[in-house]
Amino acid sequence: MFCKVFGKAILLLVALTLLHMPSTTSARADEEVDFDVVGVGNVFNPILESPFVEFQAVGKASFLGAYKTTRSTLVLGDQVGEDPDSFEFFNFDDPPVIKFRSFRGTLAFTYDASRPGVVTLFPVDGGKFVGYFVAEFNPAPEFSTGNFANFIGGGFIMYAITEPFSPGDEDVKYVWFGSGKLIVDDD
């Protein structure tokens, strides 16, 4: 019961945020600007069955407006501390970036450049789990297009939570959001 109510509340929160987030924001040269992103997506590989996890998302982000990410693969790493349900994760793509594509262009990010992301699995009713992901995203201007290549620094923290899933599930829904500051250079 808790998971159904919680899942609906998260989806409502994302939907309301998408409706009220501005689709564009202006930035001046060498300026630190606010960056916000929300979205929903799919995890295509069961997290408990393989160290490799594929995912993609759609949503709305500052400067981009509506976006769709490229399909990306992460690989699970070592256990974090003493918690048997928390693991590091790393970008397994070549090159190691995820691209946010919109009609305005492509804004690319790394998501494990300074430290690995962390996923924690929480057991819920019926032998299912909920995955909670946290990672730092940093601009990758060499893989961005147009004005987005001017986003040269800063970053945002991403938080994502999956719907309850069982080992072996192949298409798990998730919601995600992030907020931070990016640095824009006009040179």
N, C-alpha and C positions, 0 to 999 in steps of 0.2 A: 504494500500500500504506500509506504513512504517513498519508494522509488518512483511509482507512477505519479504521485503528486509532485515530487521534486523535479522529475523530468519535464512535466508540463509547465511548472513554474519557470524553469531555466529556458525553455523554448519561448515562453511568453516574454521573458525579459529580453532575450535576443531580438525577437520580433519588434518589440517596442523601441529598443535601442536603434535598430536598423531604420525605423521610420523617422526617428528624430536626429540622427547623426547628419551633420552637414556633409555634402558630397564633395565640396571643394573648400580649400583654405588657401589664401595667398601666403607666400613666403618671400622674404628678401634675401639677398646674398649673405652668406656666412651667418645665417640666423639659425638659432635653435627653435624648432617648431614642435607643437604638440602633434602626436600621432595616435590615433585610436582605430581599432579594428574589431569587428565582431563577425561571426560567421557560424555556419553549420557545415558538417562534412561527413565523410564516410571513412572508416578504417576498413581496409579490404582483407587483411590477414588476421587470423586469430592471434591475439597478443600472447596467449599462454602456450601456443603450439610451436612457435618459431621465433628466433631472435630477430627476424626481419618483419617490419610492419609498414604497409603501404597506406597512404592516405591522400585525400585532397579535400578542398573546401571551397565554398562560395560565401559571399557576404558583402560587407560595405566597409570601406576604410577611408580615412582622411586622404585627400588629394586624389585618390583613385576613383572614388565613388564605388559603384558595384564592381566586384572583381570575382575571378575564378583562379584558384591556384593550379599550378602544374601538379601532376601526380608526383608524390615524393616518397622516398623510402627511408626509414630510420632503422637502426640496428640497436638492439638492447645490449647493454654492457653489464658491468659489475653491479652487485648489490650495493645499496647505499647504507653505510653504517651498519647498525645492528638490526635494521628493519628488513625481515625476509620478504616483504611485499613491495619494496622500493628498489628501482633499478635506474642506472644511468641510461641515457640514450644519445645516439650520435646520428648525424646526417650521413646516409650511405650513398647519396647521389653523386654522380660525376658529371659536372662539377658539383660541389656540395652546397647548392643553393636551392631555395624554393622561390618560384616566380609568381607574383601576384599580377595577373593580366586583366586590363580593363580597356575600354575604348580609348582611354587617354594614354595608354602605353603600358610598359612593364616595369614594376618595381621589384627588384630581387633582394632576398635576404639570406644570410646564413642563420642557422639556429643552434649552433653549438661551438662557435668560434672561441669564446673566452672560457667556457666551462660547459660540461655536458648538461643536457636536459635531464629531468627526473620524472619518472612515471611511478605512481604508487597505485597498487591494486587493492581495492577495498572489497571484501566479501560481503554479499548481500543475500537476501532470501533465495532459496531454491538452488543453491550451489553456483549462483552467478557472481559476477564481479563488476565493479565500476572502476574504470581507469581515470586517474587524475594526472594530467601532464602539466609541467611547468618548464619553460625554456626561455632563454634570452635570444631575441632576433636582432640582428645588426644588418644595416644596408650593405649590399654588394653592388656598388655602382658600375663595376666592369661588366655586369650581366643585366643591367637595367637599360631602358631605352629612353631617348628624348630627354626631357627635363628631369626625369627620374634618375638619370645618371649623375645629377647634381646632389643627390642625397648621399653624403659621403661619411657620415658618422652618426653617433648616438645609437639608440636602440629602444626596444620595448620588451616588456615581459609578457609572455603568452601563457594563458591558463586555459586548459581544455578539460572537459569531463565527458565521458562516454555514457551512453545508456547502459543499463545492466546487460551483460552478455555472458554466454556460456563458453567454455573451451570448445573450439571447433567452429564457432560462429564465423561466417565469412564476410558479413557486411554489417558493421557496427556503426551506429550514428553517434555523432558527438557535437557539442557546441563549444565555441571557443571565443575568447576575447583577449585584448591586450591594450596596453596604454604605455606611452613613454615619450621621449623627446628624440627627434632626428635633427641632424645638422645639414643645412643646405648651403652649398657653395656655388656661386654663379660664375666662377672663373673658368 
